[in-house]
Amino acid sequence: MKTKSITIASFLTICLFVLTSMTTTQETTVFEGIFDGQEDYGYNFIGVNEDDDEYTMTFQNVDETVFKSFDLKSNKLVGSKFSVTYTTKIEKETDEEGYEDDVEIYTIIALKKL
């Protein structure tokens, strides 16, 4: 009987750990833009807003499955138009003076060449 108690306790502990470790589901957003290349800080795409003004979207992360289809680290795709599906995550960052700031981290989860 004691063995079952330990096994049940271990099972409940593992379940609690898994549930508290899970991240919340992030919403995805779709963006159309021209690939402008990779920099040290991320992957740049140029988009056009409703007023026909250009702006740059920088994506700090790319899902590994995207790299299997598109070599964003080379210059071959610069100038190509894509539909970019991405997620946004808010992270806290502390500056040199100890002030916290919310930073948006964009991760590409899917690309479709247009």
ROSE-4610 file (N, C-alpha, C; in Angstrom, 1 decimal, always signed):
// ROSE-4610
residu = [M/M/M/K/K/K/T/T/T/K/K/K/S/S/S/I/I/I/T/T/T/I/I/I/A/A/A/S/S/S/F/F/F/L/L/L/T/T/T/I/I/I/C/C/C/L/L/L/F/F/F/V/V/V/L/L/L/T/T/T/S/S/S/M/M/M/T/T/T/T/T/T/T/T/T/Q/Q/Q/E/E/E/T/T/T/T/T/T/V/V/V/F/F/F/E/E/E/G/G/G/I/I/I/F/F/F/D/D/D/G/G/G/Q/Q/Q/E/E/E/D/D/D/Y/Y/Y/G/G/G/Y/Y/Y/N/N/N/F/F/F/I/I/I/G/G/G/V/V/V/N/N/N/E/E/E/D/D/D/D/D/D/D/D/D/E/E/E/Y/Y/Y/T/T/T/M/M/M/T/T/T/F/F/F/Q/Q/Q/N/N/N/V/V/V/D/D/D/E/E/E/T/T/T/V/V/V/F/F/F/K/K/K/S/S/S/F/F/F/D/D/D/L/L/L/K/K/K/S/S/S/N/N/N/K/K/K/L/L/L/V/V/V/G/G/G/S/S/S/K/K/K/F/F/F/S/S/S/V/V/V/T/T/T/Y/Y/Y/T/T/T/T/T/T/K/K/K/I/I/I/E/E/E/K/K/K/E/E/E/T/T/T/D/D/D/E/E/E/E/E/E/G/G/G/Y/Y/Y/E/E/E/D/D/D/D/D/D/V/V/V/E/E/E/I/I/I/Y/Y/Y/T/T/T/I/I/I/I/I/I/A/A/A/L/L/L/K/K/K/K/K/K/L/L/L]
num = [1/1/1/2/2/2/3/3/3/4/4/4/5/5/5/6/6/6/7/7/7/8/8/8/9/9/9/10/10/10/11/11/11/12/12/12/13/13/13/14/14/14/15/15/15/16/16/16/17/17/17/18/18/18/19/19/19/20/20/20/21/21/21/22/22/22/23/23/23/24/24/24/25/25/25/26/26/26/27/27/27/28/28/28/29/29/29/30/30/30/31/31/31/32/32/32/33/33/33/34/34/34/35/35/35/36/36/36/37/37/37/38/38/38/39/39/39/40/40/40/41/41/41/42/42/42/43/43/43/44/44/44/45/45/45/46/46/46/47/47/47/48/48/48/49/49/49/50/50/50/51/51/51/52/52/52/53/53/53/54/54/54/55/55/55/56/56/56/57/57/57/58/58/58/59/59/59/60/60/60/61/61/61/62/62/62/63/63/63/64/64/64/65/65/65/66/66/66/67/67/67/68/68/68/69/69/69/70/70/70/71/71/71/72/72/72/73/73/73/74/74/74/75/75/75/76/76/76/77/77/77/78/78/78/79/79/79/80/80/80/81/81/81/82/82/82/83/83/83/84/84/84/85/85/85/86/86/86/87/87/87/88/88/88/89/89/89/90/90/90/91/91/91/92/92/92/93/93/93/94/94/94/95/95/95/96/96/96/97/97/97/98/98/98/99/99/99/100/100/100/101/101/101/102/102/102/103/103/103/104/104/104/105/105/105/106/106/106/107/107/107/108/108/108/109/109/109/110/110/110/111/111/111/112/112/112/113/113/113/114/114/114]
x = [+0.8/+0.0/+0.9/+2.0/+2.9/+3.4/+3.7/+4.3/+3.3/+2.0/+1.0/+0.9/+1.0/+1.0/+2.1/+3.3/+4.4/+4.2/+3.7/+3.5/+2.5/+1.4/+0.3/+0.8/+1.6/+2.2/+3.1/+3.9/+4.9/+4.1/+3.0/+2.2/+1.6/+1.0/+0.4/+1.4/+2.6/+3.7/+4.1/+4.2/+4.5/+3.4/+2.2/+1.0/+1.0/+1.3/+1.3/+2.4/+3.6/+4.7/+4.4/+3.8/+3.4/+2.4/+1.4/+0.4/+0.9/+1.8/+2.3/+3.4/+4.0/+5.0/+4.5/+3.3/+2.7/+2.6/+2.9/+2.7/+1.3/+0.8/-0.5/-0.5/-1.6/-1.7/-1.6/-0.7/-0.5/-1.3/-1.9/-2.6/-1.6/-2.0/-1.1/-1.6/-0.7/-1.0/-0.4/-1.0/-0.5/-0.1/+1.1/+1.6/+2.2/+2.0/+2.6/+3.7/+4.8/+6.0/+7.1/+8.0/+9.1/+10.3/+10.9/+12.1/+13.2/+13.8/+14.8/+16.2/+16.2/+17.5/+17.5/+18.7/+18.9/+20.0/+19.8/+20.7/+21.0/+21.9/+22.3/+21.0/+20.1/+19.0/+17.7/+17.7/+16.5/+16.4/+15.2/+14.9/+13.9/+14.3/+13.5/+12.6/+11.4/+10.4/+9.9/+9.7/+9.1/+7.7/+6.8/+5.4/+4.9/+3.7/+3.1/+1.7/+1.6/+0.3/-0.8/-1.9/-3.1/-2.9/-1.9/-1.6/-0.5/-0.1/+0.9/+2.3/+2.5/+3.8/+4.5/+5.8/+6.5/+7.0/+7.0/+7.6/+8.3/+9.1/+9.9/+9.4/+9.1/+8.8/+10.1/+10.5/+11.7/+11.3/+11.6/+11.2/+12.5/+12.5/+13.7/+13.9/+12.8/+12.9/+12.2/+12.7/+12.1/+12.0/+10.8/+10.6/+11.5/+12.0/+13.0/+12.3/+11.0/+10.4/+10.4/+10.4/+10.5/+11.8/+12.9/+14.2/+14.4/+13.5/+13.6/+13.1/+12.3/+11.7/+12.4/+12.8/+13.3/+14.7/+15.7/+17.0/+17.0/+16.5/+16.5/+17.8/+18.8/+20.2/+21.0/+20.6/+21.3/+20.6/+21.2/+20.6/+19.8/+19.6/+18.8/+17.4/+16.8/+15.4/+15.1/+16.2/+16.0/+15.2/+14.1/+13.3/+12.1/+12.0/+10.8/+9.7/+8.5/+7.3/+6.8/+6.4/+5.9/+4.7/+3.9/+2.9/+3.5/+3.7/+4.4/+3.3/+3.3/+2.4/+3.4/+3.0/+3.9/+3.1/+3.8/+3.3/+4.0/+3.4/+4.0/+4.0/+5.1/+5.3/+5.9/+5.3/+5.8/+6.8/+8.0/+9.0/+9.4/+9.8/+10.3/+11.8/+12.3/+13.7/+14.1/+15.3/+15.7/+16.9/+16.9/+18.0/+19.1/+20.1/+21.3/+21.0/+19.9/+19.5/+18.5/+18.2/+17.2/+15.8/+15.5/+14.1/+13.6/+12.4/+11.8/+11.0/+11.1/+10.3/+9.7/+8.5/+8.0/+8.5/+9.0/+9.5/+8.7/+8.3/+7.6/+8.6/+8.4/+9.3/+8.4/+8.8/+8.0/+8.7/+7.9/+8.5/+7.7/+8.4/+7.8/+7.5/+6.3/+5.9/+5.6/+5.3/+5.0/+5.3/+5.8/+6.1/+5.4/+4.9/+4.4/+4.8/+5.6/+6.1/+4.9/+4.8/+3.7/+4.2]
y = [-1.2/+0.0/+1.3/+1.2/+2.4/+2.7/+1.7/+1.8/+2.6/+2.2/+2.9/+4.4/+4.7/+6.1/+6.9/+6.3/+7.0/+7.2/+6.2/+6.2/+7.3/+7.3/+8.3/+9.7/+9.8/+11.2/+11.6/+10.7/+11.1/+11.5/+10.7/+11.0/+12.4/+12.7/+14.0/+15.1/+14.9/+15.9/+16.2/+15.1/+15.3/+16.0/+15.7/+16.4/+17.8/+18.2/+19.5/+20.3/+19.7/+20.3/+20.6/+19.6/+19.7/+20.9/+20.9/+21.9/+23.3/+23.5/+24.8/+25.2/+24.2/+24.5/+24.9/+24.6/+24.8/+26.3/+26.7/+28.1/+28.2/+29.4/+29.7/+29.7/+29.4/+29.4/+30.8/+31.1/+32.4/+32.5/+33.7/+34.0/+34.2/+33.9/+34.1/+35.3/+35.9/+37.1/+36.8/+37.3/+37.2/+38.6/+38.6/+39.9/+39.6/+40.5/+40.3/+41.4/+40.9/+41.8/+41.2/+42.1/+41.8/+41.5/+40.3/+39.9/+40.9/+41.5/+42.5/+42.0/+40.7/+40.1/+39.9/+39.3/+39.0/+39.9/+40.3/+41.1/+40.3/+40.8/+40.2/+40.1/+41.1/+41.2/+40.5/+40.0/+39.4/+39.4/+39.0/+38.9/+40.0/+40.8/+42.0/+41.8/+42.2/+42.3/+43.7/+44.1/+45.5/+45.3/+46.0/+46.0/+47.4/+47.4/+48.7/+48.8/+50.0/+50.2/+50.7/+51.0/+51.5/+52.8/+53.6/+54.9/+54.8/+53.6/+53.3/+53.7/+53.8/+54.0/+52.7/+52.6/+51.4/+51.4/+50.2/+50.0/+48.7/+48.5/+47.3/+46.5/+45.2/+44.3/+43.4/+43.3/+42.5/+41.4/+40.2/+38.9/+38.4/+38.3/+37.9/+36.4/+35.6/+34.1/+33.5/+32.4/+31.6/+30.2/+29.6/+28.2/+27.4/+26.3/+25.4/+24.8/+24.6/+24.0/+24.9/+26.2/+27.2/+27.2/+27.0/+26.9/+25.7/+24.6/+23.5/+23.8/+24.8/+25.2/+26.5/+27.4/+28.7/+29.0/+29.3/+29.7/+31.2/+31.6/+33.0/+33.6/+32.8/+33.2/+33.6/+33.3/+33.6/+34.9/+35.4/+36.6/+36.2/+34.9/+34.4/+34.9/+35.0/+35.4/+36.8/+37.7/+39.1/+39.6/+40.4/+41.0/+40.1/+38.9/+38.0/+38.4/+38.3/+38.7/+37.4/+37.6/+36.4/+36.8/+35.8/+35.9/+35.3/+36.0/+35.6/+35.4/+34.2/+33.9/+33.9/+34.7/+34.8/+34.9/+34.7/+34.9/+36.0/+36.6/+37.7/+37.3/+37.5/+37.2/+38.4/+38.8/+39.9/+39.4/+40.0/+39.6/+40.9/+40.7/+41.8/+41.9/+43.1/+43.4/+44.4/+44.3/+45.3/+46.0/+47.3/+48.1/+48.3/+49.0/+49.2/+49.9/+50.7/+51.4/+50.6/+49.4/+48.6/+48.8/+49.5/+49.8/+48.6/+48.1/+47.0/+47.6/+46.9/+47.4/+46.1/+46.2/+45.1/+45.2/+44.0/+43.9/+42.9/+43.2/+42.2/+41.4/+40.1/+39.2/+38.5/+38.7/+38.1/+36.9/+35.8/+34.5/+34.1/+33.9/+33.4/+31.9/+31.5/+30.1/+29.5/+30.3/+29.8/+30.9/+30.5/+31.4/+30.8/+31.7/+31.3/+32.3/+31.8/+32.7/+33.1/+34.4/+34.9/+35.3]
z = [+0.0/+0.0/+0.0/+0.7/+0.8/-0.6/-1.4/-2.7/-3.6/-3.5/-4.3/-4.0/-2.7/-2.2/-2.8/-2.9/-3.4/-4.9/-5.6/-7.0/-7.3/-6.6/-6.8/-6.5/-5.5/-5.1/-6.2/-6.8/-7.8/-9.1/-9.4/-10.5/-10.4/-9.3/-9.0/-9.1/-8.6/-8.7/-10.1/-10.9/-12.3/-13.1/-12.8/-13.4/-13.1/-11.8/-11.4/-12.1/-12.2/-12.9/-14.4/-15.0/-16.4/-16.6/-15.8/-15.9/-15.7/-14.7/-14.4/-15.4/-16.1/-17.1/-18.5/-18.7/-20.0/-20.3/-21.5/-21.9/-22.5/-22.4/-22.9/-24.4/-25.0/-26.5/-27.0/-27.9/-28.4/-29.7/-29.9/-31.2/-32.3/-33.5/-34.6/-35.4/-36.1/-36.9/-38.3/-39.3/-40.7/-41.2/-41.8/-42.4/-43.8/-44.7/-46.0/-46.2/-46.6/-46.8/-47.7/-48.0/-48.9/-47.9/-48.1/-47.3/-47.6/-46.5/-46.6/-46.1/-45.6/-45.2/-43.7/-43.3/-41.9/-41.3/-40.1/-39.3/-38.1/-37.2/-36.0/-35.1/-35.2/-34.3/-34.8/-36.0/-36.5/-38.1/-38.5/-39.9/-40.3/-41.3/-41.6/-42.9/-42.8/-43.9/-44.0/-45.2/-45.4/-45.8/-45.1/-45.4/-45.8/-46.2/-46.6/-45.8/-45.1/-44.3/-45.2/-44.6/-45.3/-46.0/-45.5/-46.1/-47.2/-47.6/-48.5/-48.0/-46.7/-46.1/-45.8/-46.2/-45.9/-44.4/-43.8/-42.5/-42.4/-41.5/-41.3/-40.1/-40.4/-39.3/-39.1/-37.8/-37.5/-36.7/-37.1/-36.4/-35.7/-34.4/-33.7/-33.7/-33.9/-33.9/-35.1/-35.5/-36.6/-36.2/-36.3/-36.0/-36.9/-36.3/-37.1/-38.4/-38.3/-39.5/-40.7/-40.4/-41.5/-42.2/-41.5/-42.1/-43.0/-42.8/-43.7/-45.1/-45.2/-46.6/-47.1/-46.2/-46.7/-46.0/-46.8/-46.2/-46.0/-44.9/-44.6/-44.2/-44.0/-43.6/-44.8/-46.0/-47.3/-47.9/-48.9/-49.6/-50.8/-51.0/-52.2/-52.2/-51.0/-51.0/-50.7/-50.6/-50.5/-51.7/-51.4/-52.5/-52.8/-52.2/-52.4/-51.5/-52.0/-51.2/-50.5/-49.2/-48.4/-47.6/-47.3/-46.3/-45.1/-44.0/-42.8/-41.7/-41.1/-40.0/-38.8/-37.7/-36.6/-35.3/-34.2/-32.9/-32.2/-31.2/-30.4/-28.9/-28.3/-26.9/-26.2/-25.1/-24.3/-23.3/-23.3/-22.3/-21.5/-20.3/-19.4/-19.6/-19.8/-20.0/-19.0/-18.4/-17.4/-18.0/-18.0/-18.5/-17.5/-17.8/-17.0/-15.7/-15.6/-14.4/-13.6/-14.0/-13.3/-13.6/-14.6/-15.0/-15.9/-15.6/-16.4/-17.6/-18.7/-19.9/-20.6/-21.1/-21.9/-23.3/-23.8/-25.1/-25.9/-27.1/-27.9/-28.7/-28.6/-29.4/-30.4/-31.7/-32.8/-33.3/-33.5/-33.9/-35.2/-36.3/-37.5/-37.3/-37.5/-37.4/-38.8/-39.8/-41.1/-42.2/-43.3/-44.5/-45.7/-46.5/-47.8/-48.8/-49.8/-50.9/-51.8/-52.0/-52.9/-54.3]
